[in-house]
Amino acid sequence: MSDPYGPPSDPGTQAGSGYGQAPGYGQPSGYGQPGSPPPHPGYGAPQPQPKNGMGVAALVTGIIGLIFGPIPFTFWIGAPLALAAIILGAVALSRVRKGVATNKGVSMSGLVLGILAALASIVGAILFFVLLNTGIEIAECINQNLGNPDAEAICLQQIQ
């Protein structure tokens, strides 16, 4: 039986004749030896990821502020959100100018929505105080006409 780890034998050839030695390729070239190609440049340090969180936060707070701003009884939620959106949008735009962030459109949208939310909150506050004043006038009128069964109708006509 033949040695499984020995040189392969071919029945058509004589023992000992093989393919011969592989031609030499010379000494393996290392870095810095003359005649060797320069080493492959690496990828370098990883680039920092853009910091786009402020622009996204400005956009989200601007949208929510714009939703709550014009509603008379929730303008007080919309106003601080509008202020936050304006501040976050301005900071995000300064980050875009410095090259730290890459979301100029989102940052600008957050800033604009913050300004619109602030205006909507002012409208909501005006509506709130108008409705509050109207309610107070109706309540005073009804108190003055307590004995009259048509007090509500009289008071509503006076307001209009």
C-alpha positions, -999 to 999 in steps of 0.1 A, spaced: 0 0 0 13 34 -8 19 63 16 -11 87 14 11 116 25 40 109 1 45 122 -33 19 113 -59 27 84 -81 16 81 -117 15 46 -132 28 58 -166 59 75 -152 89 62 -134 92 66 -98 111 96 -88 103 117 -118 79 144 -109 70 177 -123 102 192 -111 108 221 -89 88 253 -93 108 281 -107 120 305 -80 104 339 -77 132 354 -59 133 367 -24 99 379 -12 99 417 -14 92 436 18 82 472 24 109 496 16 131 474 -5 143 489 -38 122 478 -68 92 469 -48 59 488 -53 49 513 -26 26 499 0 -12 501 -7 -25 533 10 -50 526 37 -84 541 41 -72 565 68 -92 575 98 -129 571 96 -148 603 88 -170 616 116 -207 612 110 -226 645 104 -245 658 135 -279 664 120 -299 659 153 -305 697 159 -320 702 125 -344 673 129 -353 684 164 -361 719 150 -383 704 124 -402 682 148 -407 709 174 -417 734 147 -444 710 134 -458 703 168 -457 740 178 -476 748 146 -503 722 154 -508 735 190 -502 772 184 -534 784 168 -557 765 191 -570 789 217 -566 766 247 -533 751 237 -513 781 225 -493 779 257 -479 745 244 -472 759 210 -453 790 221 -424 773 239 -422 747 211 -420 775 186 -392 792 206 -373 759 208 -377 753 171 -363 788 163 -333 783 186 -326 747 174 -330 758 137 -306 786 141 -280 764 159 -284 737 133 -279 762 104 -247 774 121 -235 738 123 -243 734 86 -222 765 78 -193 751 99 -195 718 80 -205 697 111 -240 690 98 -253 683 63 -290 689 66 -294 725 55 -329 721 41 -342 703 73 -327 730 95 -341 758 74 -375 742 75 -374 738 112 -365 775 116 -393 786 93 -418 763 110 -407 777 144 -414 813 132 -448 802 118 -456 784 150 -447 816 170 -471 836 149 -498 809 152 -493 809 190 -499 847 190 -531 841 170 -541 814 194 -535 837 224 -556 864 209 -584 840 202 -581 827 237 -585 861 253 -613 871 229 -632 839 238 -625 844 275 -637 880 273 -669 870 255 -675 843 280 -671 867 309 -695 892 292 -721 864 287 -718 853 324 -722 889 337 -752 894 315 -768 862 327 -761 872 363 -778 906 358 -809 889 343 -812 860 367 -850 862 371 -857 864 334 -864 831 317 -851 845 284 -818 858 299 -796 836 277 -812 847 245 -811 884 256 -775 881 265 -765 864 232 -782 892 212 -763 919 232 -730 902 224 -737 900 187 
